[in-house]
Amino acid sequence: MILEKTIKRIELLHPKVIDLSLERLKRLLEKLDNPEKKLPPIIHVAGTNGKGSTISILRSIQSAAGRSSHVYTSPHLVDLTERFLIADKEVKATTLVKLLKQCEEANAGNAITFFEIITAAGFLAFSTFKADLLLLEVGLGGRFDATNVINNPVLSIITPISLDHQHYLGNTISKIAFEKAGILKSNKPAIIGKQYPEALEVIKSKAAQTNSKLFVFERDWNISETKDAIKFEVDGDTRYFEKPSLRGTHQIHNSGIAIAAAHYMNKIFPIRNTAIDTGLKRVRWPARLQKINKGPLIDLLPDQVELWLDGGHNQDASLVISETIHTWGKQDPSITFHLIFGSLNNRETESLLAPFAGIIDLVQTVAIPEQENTASPSNTASIARSLGFNATPSNSLLSAIEAIISKSSGKRIILVYGSLYLAGSILEKNY
C-alpha cells in the first residue's frame, strides 16, 4: 500500500510535454552523487523483441557459474518490484519505497518521468549493494532512454529490431534502428542479434562512428536447433548445448545471443560449457510462451485443454509465436489452437493477428482489465473476422475460456496473447 501511494505521488511529477533528453535524469543523478558511475560491470541490452528473455538467460548462465547479477528490466507484469533484482533477489517493497523517497526528495519537485525516477532508484540500489555484474535493459529506444546515461558498459547487445512504438521511435525499421544503436559506446564491443538488412546497415554505421567491435549473427556466430540440442558456432568451433527451458523457436535465437555474450566476455567472466547448459535448463521468464499449470483458471479446464500465455504485442512477436504454434501442430495434428486476444488501442490489430491465419481455429477478444486505452473487444473481433477468423467478443477472460471450451472438443491449446498488460492481469488473478 505504501509503495502504491509512493508511485501515485511520483507519477504526478510527469512532465506535460516530454522532450527526448537525458538532462532531467542527469540532474537528479548528480544530486544523488552519481550512482550510475559506481556500478559493477554492465551489459546493456536494447532491441525490440527478446531483450528480457536474453537477460534472463544471461543471468541464469552467470548464476550457474557462481556469479551474482543485478538486473533491471521493464515493464513489470504484476508488481513494480519485479523490475529490480539485487544480487539475483527481487527487491523488497520496503527497500524500494526508501529508494524512491530518496530520489523524490533529491528531485525536489522538478518535472521528471516515472521511468526516469525509477531508473535513478535502480542505479542507487545497484551502487549500494554488491554484485558481480549488472544486466541493464533499455526501456524504450536506446539513444534517449534513461538507462543510456551509463557510458562504460563492458558489452552492449542489440536483439532483433522491428516496428514498435513508432510514435516515439519513427515509422521505419531504419529510424528505429538508429535509436536502438544509440547504446553503442566508444571502443566497446556489441553482440548483434538477427536483424533486417536495413537495421543492420544502420547499426554498422553507428559502430563505425563509435569504433565499436560488432559480433554479428550469421557473420561471427550462429545458433541453430537440432533434434536434441542447440548448435552454437563461433570462431570455427562448434559446441552443443541443452535446449533452453523457455519455449518457442525464437528462444533458440535468444539463447544464441546469450551464449555469444558469454563467449565474447570469457576473459572478463570465465565460464564453462557446463554452466551454460545448467543456465539454459534453469532459466525462467514469465509470460513468454508460459504454460499455466495451476490456479483457478486451470481448475476450470477439462482434460486435454492447456492454457498458455504470451505478452507479445508487435508483428514480429506474432510471427515467431505463430511459427512455434505451427510447429506444434505439425508434431501433433490432433491439437486445435485457439486465441484469447486483447491489446491496447494504439496497436495495429491486423498486423498482430494476421500471422495466425490458418493456424488458429477460434478467436475470443477481450478488454485488458484496468487499462483505459484497451482496444474494444467488439472492434477487435470485427477486424479479426475481416481477416478470416472465427472471432467473437467476450466480456471477460472467464467467459472467453468458457466460449472456446463450449465450441471446441478434443486436445486443445488456448493461447492468451496481445499485451504484457493482459498477461500481467492474468498472472495476478490466477495465483
C-alpha positions in Angstrom: 0.0 0.0 0.0 2.8 2.4 0.9 4.6 1.5 -2.4 1.3 2.2 -4.4 1.0 5.6 -2.7 4.6 6.5 -3.4 4.1 5.5 -7.1 1.0 7.7 -7.5 2.8 10.6 -5.9 5.8 10.3 -8.2 3.6 10.0 -11.3 2.3 13.5 -10.6 5.8 14.8 -11.5 5.5 13.6 -15.0 6.1 16.5 -17.5 3.2 17.6 -19.6 5.4 17.7 -22.6 8.2 15.1 -22.9 11.3 16.2 -24.7 13.7 13.5 -25.8 16.6 14.3 -23.5 18.6 12.8 -20.7 19.0 16.1 -18.8 16.3 15.5 -16.2 17.8 12.3 -15.1 21.4 13.6 -15.2 20.3 16.4 -13.0 18.8 14.0 -10.5 21.7 11.6 -10.5 24.1 14.4 -9.8 22.1 15.3 -6.7 22.3 11.6 -5.7 26.1 11.7 -6.0 26.1 10.0 -9.4 25.4 6.3 -8.5 25.5 5.4 -12.2 29.3 5.9 -12.0 29.6 3.4 -9.1 28.1 0.3 -10.7 29.5 -3.2 -11.3 30.4 -4.2 -14.9 27.4 -3.5 -17.1 25.8 -5.4 -20.0 23.4 -3.0 -21.8 20.6 -4.6 -23.8 18.5 -2.8 -26.4 16.2 -4.2 -29.2 12.5 -4.7 -30.0 11.9 -8.3 -29.1 13.8 -10.7 -26.9 15.5 -8.2 -24.5 14.0 -9.6 -21.3 14.4 -13.2 -22.4 18.1 -12.7 -23.3 18.7 -11.0 -20.0 17.0 -13.8 -18.1 19.1 -16.4 -20.0 22.3 -14.4 -19.3 21.5 -14.2 -15.6 20.8 -17.9 -15.4 24.1 -18.7 -17.1 26.1 -16.4 -14.9 24.3 -17.7 -11.8 25.2 -21.3 -12.8 28.8 -20.1 -13.0 28.6 -18.8 -9.4 28.2 -15.1 -10.1 25.6 -12.7 -8.8 23.7 -10.2 -11.0 21.8 -7.0 -10.5 19.0 -6.9 -13.1 16.9 -4.0 -14.4 14.0 -4.9 -16.7 10.7 -3.4 -17.8 7.8 -3.4 -17.8 6.6 -5.4 -14.8 3.7 -7.9 -15.0 2.2 -7.5 -11.5 4.4 -5.6 -9.1 6.9 -2.8 -9.7 9.4 -4.8 -7.6 9.7 -7.3 -10.5 11.8 -4.8 -12.4 14.7 -4.9 -9.9 16.8 -7.9 -8.9 19.5 -7.0 -6.4 22.2 -9.7 -6.4 19.6 -12.1 -8.0 16.9 -11.4 -5.5 13.7 -9.3 -6.2 13.9 -6.1 -4.3 11.7 -5.8 -1.2 8.8 -3.3 -1.4 10.1 -1.6 1.8 13.5 -1.2 0.3 12.1 0.2 -3.0 9.9 2.7 -1.1 13.0 4.0 0.7 14.9 4.3 -2.6 12.1 6.1 -4.4 11.6 8.5 -1.5 15.3 9.3 -1.5 15.1 10.0 -5.3 11.9 12.0 -4.8 13.5 14.2 -2.2 16.6 14.8 -4.3 14.4 15.7 -7.3 12.8 18.4 -5.2 9.5 18.6 -7.2 11.1 19.0 -10.6 9.4 17.5 -13.6 10.6 14.0 -14.3 9.1 10.9 -15.9 8.2 7.9 -13.9 10.7 5.7 -15.8 13.5 8.2 -15.1 13.0 8.3 -11.4 12.7 4.5 -11.0 15.8 4.2 -13.1 17.6 6.5 -10.7 16.3 4.4 -7.8 17.7 1.3 -9.6 21.1 2.9 -10.0 21.1 3.9 -6.4 20.3 0.3 -5.3 22.8 -1.3 -7.7 25.6 1.1 -6.5 24.8 0.3 -2.8 24.6 -3.5 -2.9 27.3 -5.7 -4.3 27.0 -8.0 -7.3 29.4 -9.2 -10.0 27.6 -7.6 -12.9 24.6 -5.5 -13.9 22.2 -6.6 -16.7 20.5 -3.4 -17.8 17.5 -3.4 -20.2 16.6 -0.4 -22.3 13.1 0.7 -21.6 12.3 2.4 -24.9 14.5 3.1 -27.9 18.1 3.5 -26.7 19.6 6.8 -27.7 17.5 8.9 -25.3 16.4 6.0 -23.0 17.0 6.8 -19.3 19.4 3.8 -19.0 21.7 5.3 -21.6 23.2 7.7 -19.1 25.7 4.9 -18.5 28.8 5.4 -20.6 31.1 2.5 -20.0 29.4 -0.9 -20.4 31.6 -4.0 -20.8 29.3 -5.1 -23.6 26.2 -3.9 -25.5 23.6 -6.2 -27.0 21.1 -5.4 -29.7 18.4 -8.0 -30.1 16.1 -8.2 -33.2 14.7 -4.8 -34.2 11.2 -4.5 -35.6 8.4 -2.0 -35.9 7.1 -1.0 -32.4 6.5 2.3 -30.6 6.5 4.1 -33.9 5.0 7.2 -32.4 8.2 7.6 -30.3 10.9 6.0 -32.4 10.0 6.5 -36.0 7.9 4.7 -38.6 10.6 2.7 -40.4 13.0 0.0 -39.4 15.9 2.2 -40.2 14.7 5.0 -37.9 14.0 2.6 -35.0 17.4 1.0 -35.5 19.1 4.5 -35.3 17.5 4.9 -31.9 18.5 1.4 -30.7 22.0 1.8 -31.9 22.4 4.8 -29.7 23.5 2.5 -26.9 26.8 1.7 -28.7 29.7 3.2 -26.8 33.2 4.2 -27.9 35.5 1.3 -28.3 33.1 -1.1 -26.6 32.1 -4.4 -28.1 28.5 -5.4 -29.0 26.6 -8.6 -29.8 24.1 -8.1 -32.6 21.2 -10.5 -33.0 19.3 -11.3 -36.2 18.3 -8.1 -38.0 16.6 -6.8 -41.1 19.2 -5.7 -43.6 18.3 -2.0 -43.2 18.6 -2.3 -39.4 22.0 -3.9 -39.7 23.3 -1.2 -42.0 22.3 1.5 -39.5 23.9 -0.4 -36.7 27.1 -0.9 -38.7 27.2 2.8 -39.5 26.9 3.8 -35.8 29.6 1.3 -34.9 31.9 2.9 -37.4 31.4 6.2 -35.7 32.0 4.8 -32.2 34.7 2.3 -33.2 32.6 -0.5 -31.6 33.6 -4.0 -32.5 30.4 -5.9 -33.6 29.8 -9.6 -33.3 27.0 -10.2 -35.7 24.6 -13.1 -36.1 25.4 -15.4 -39.1 28.7 -13.5 -39.7 30.6 -14.0 -36.5 28.5 -16.5 -34.7 25.5 -18.8 -35.4 22.8 -20.7 -33.5 20.6 -23.5 -34.8 18.4 -26.3 -33.4 19.0 -30.0 -33.8 16.6 -32.7 -32.6 18.1 -32.9 -29.1 20.2 -29.8 -28.7 21.1 -26.3 -29.8 24.2 -25.9 -32.0 26.4 -22.8 -31.4 29.1 -22.0 -33.9 31.8 -19.3 -33.3 35.4 -18.8 -34.5 35.5 -22.1 -36.4 34.4 -24.0 -33.3 31.1 -25.9 -32.9 29.5 -26.6 -29.5 26.3 -28.3 -28.5 24.2 -27.2 -25.5 21.0 -28.1 -23.8 17.8 -26.6 -25.2 16.5 -23.8 -23.1 13.6 -24.3 -20.8 11.9 -21.2 -22.4 9.6 -22.4 -25.2 9.4 -21.3 -28.8 11.8 -21.2 -31.7 12.6 -17.6 -31.0 14.1 -18.6 -27.7 16.7 -20.6 -29.5 18.0 -17.3 -31.1 17.8 -15.5 -27.7 19.9 -18.3 -26.2 22.4 -17.8 -29.0 22.7 -14.2 -28.2 23.3 -15.0 -24.5 25.9 -17.7 -25.4 27.6 -15.3 -27.7 27.8 -12.8 -24.9 29.3 -15.4 -22.6 31.8 -16.4 -25.2 33.0 -12.8 -26.0 33.2 -11.9 -22.3 35.1 -15.0 -21.4 38.2 -13.1 -20.5 36.2 -10.9 -18.0 33.8 -13.6 -16.8 35.3 -17.1 -17.5 32.6 -19.7 -18.0 32.5 -23.4 -18.7 30.1 -25.1 -21.1 28.6 -27.0 -18.2 27.5 -23.7 -16.6 25.9 -22.7 -19.9 24.0 -26.0 -20.0 22.8 -25.5 -16.5 21.8 -21.9 -17.0 19.7 -22.8 -20.1 17.9 -25.6 -18.3 17.1 -23.4 -15.2 16.0 -20.2 -16.9 12.6 -18.8 -16.2 10.8 -15.7 -17.7 7.1 -15.3 -17.1 4.5 -14.6 -19.8 6.8 -15.7 -22.6 5.0 -18.7 -24.0 4.4 -19.8 -20.5 2.2 -22.8 -19.8 -0.2 -22.1 -16.9 -0.1 -25.2 -14.7 -2.1 -24.2 -11.6 -4.6 -21.7 -10.3 -8.4 -21.0 -10.6 -8.3 -20.8 -14.4 -6.7 -24.2 -14.7 -9.3 -25.7 -12.4 -12.0 -24.7 -14.9 -10.3 -26.6 -17.8 -11.5 -30.0 -18.8 -9.0 -32.8 -19.6 -6.9 -32.3 -22.8 -7.1 -28.5 -22.6 -4.0 -26.4 -22.0 -3.7 -22.7 -21.2 -0.7 -20.8 -22.4 0.3 -17.1 -22.0 2.4 -14.8 -24.0 2.8 -11.0 -23.8 3.8 -10.4 -27.4 2.5 -7.2 -28.8 4.0 -6.5 -32.2 4.0 -8.1 -35.6 7.4 -9.8 -35.3 6.4 -11.3 -32.0 3.3 -12.7 -33.7 5.4 -14.1 -36.5 7.7 -16.1 -34.1 4.8 -17.3 -31.9 2.7 -18.4 -34.8 5.7 -20.2 -36.2 6.1 -22.1 -32.9 2.4 -23.0 -32.8 2.5 -24.2 -36.4 5.4 -26.4 -35.5 3.4 -27.8 -32.5 0.5 -28.5 -34.9 2.7 -30.5 -37.3 4.1 -32.5 -34.4 0.6 -33.4 -33.2 -2.1 -32.8 -35.8 -4.9 -33.8 -33.4 -4.4 -30.5 -31.4 -6.5 -27.5 -32.2 -5.3 -24.0 -31.3 -7.5 -21.1 -30.0 -6.7 -17.5 -29.2 -7.9 -15.2 -26.5 -6.7 -11.8 -27.7 -6.6 -8.4 -26.1 -4.4 -5.4 -27.0 -4.1 -1.6 -26.4 -5.8 0.7 -28.9 -2.5 2.0 -30.1 -1.6 -1.3 -31.6 -2.2 -2.4 -35.2 -4.6 -5.3 -34.7 -4.3 -6.6 -38.3 -0.5 -7.0 -38.1 -0.8 -8.7 -34.7 -3.5 -11.2 -35.8 -2.5 -11.9 -39.5 0.4 -14.3 -38.8 -2.0 -16.6 -37.0 -4.3 -17.1 -40.1 -4.7 -20.7 -40.9 -3.4 -21.8 -37.6 -6.0 -20.6 -35.1 -9.5 -22.1 -35.0 -11.4 -19.8 -32.7 -10.6 -16.2 -31.5 -12.2 -14.6 -28.4 -11.4 -11.0 -28.0 -11.3 -9.3 -24.5 -10.6 -6.0 -22.9 -7.5 -5.6 -20.8 -8.6 -5.0 -17.2 -7.9 -1.6 -15.7 -6.5 -0.2 -18.9 -8.3 2.9 -20.1 -6.7 2.6 -23.6 -7.6 -1.0 -24.1 -8.9 -1.9 -27.6 -12.6 -2.6 -27.8 -13.3 -6.3 -27.9 -16.1 -5.7 -30.5 -13.9 -3.7 -32.8 -11.1 -6.2 -32.4 -13.4 -9.1 -33.2 -14.7 -7.3 -36.3 -11.1 -6.8 -37.5 -10.3 -10.5 -36.8 -13.4 -11.6 -38.8 -12.3 -9.4 -41.8 -9.0 -11.4 -41.8 -11.0 -14.7 -42.0 -11.0 -15.7 -38.3 -14.0 -17.2 -36.5 -14.0 -14.4 -33.9 -16.4 -13.3 -31.1 -16.0 -10.7 -28.4 -16.2 -11.7 -24.7 -16.8 -9.6 -21.7 -14.2 -11.3 -19.5 -11.4 -13.8 -19.7 -13.5 -16.4 -17.9 -16.3 -16.1 -20.5 -13.7 -16.3 -23.3 -12.4 -19.6 -21.9 -15.9 -20.9 -21.5 -16.8 -20.0 -25.0 -13.8 -21.8 -26.5 -14.5 -24.9 -24.4 -18.1 -25.0 -25.4 -17.4 -24.5 -29.2 -14.5 -27.0 -29.5 -13.5 -30.5 -28.5 -10.6 -32.9 -28.1 -7.0 -31.8 -27.4 -6.8 -28.0 -27.4 -4.3 -25.3 -26.6 -5.7 -21.9 -25.7 -3.2 -19.0 -26.1 -3.8 -15.7 -24.3 -2.0 -13.1 -26.4 -1.6 -9.4 -27.4 -0.3 -7.5 -24.5 2.0 -7.7 -21.5 -0.7 -5.9 -19.5 -3.2 -8.6 -20.3 -0.6 -11.2 -19.3 0.1 -9.4 -16.1 -3.6 -9.2 -15.3 -4.0 -13.0 -15.8 -0.9 -13.8 -13.6 -2.2 -11.6 -10.9 -5.7 -13.1 -10.8 -4.7 -16.7 -11.3 -2.4 -17.1 -8.4 
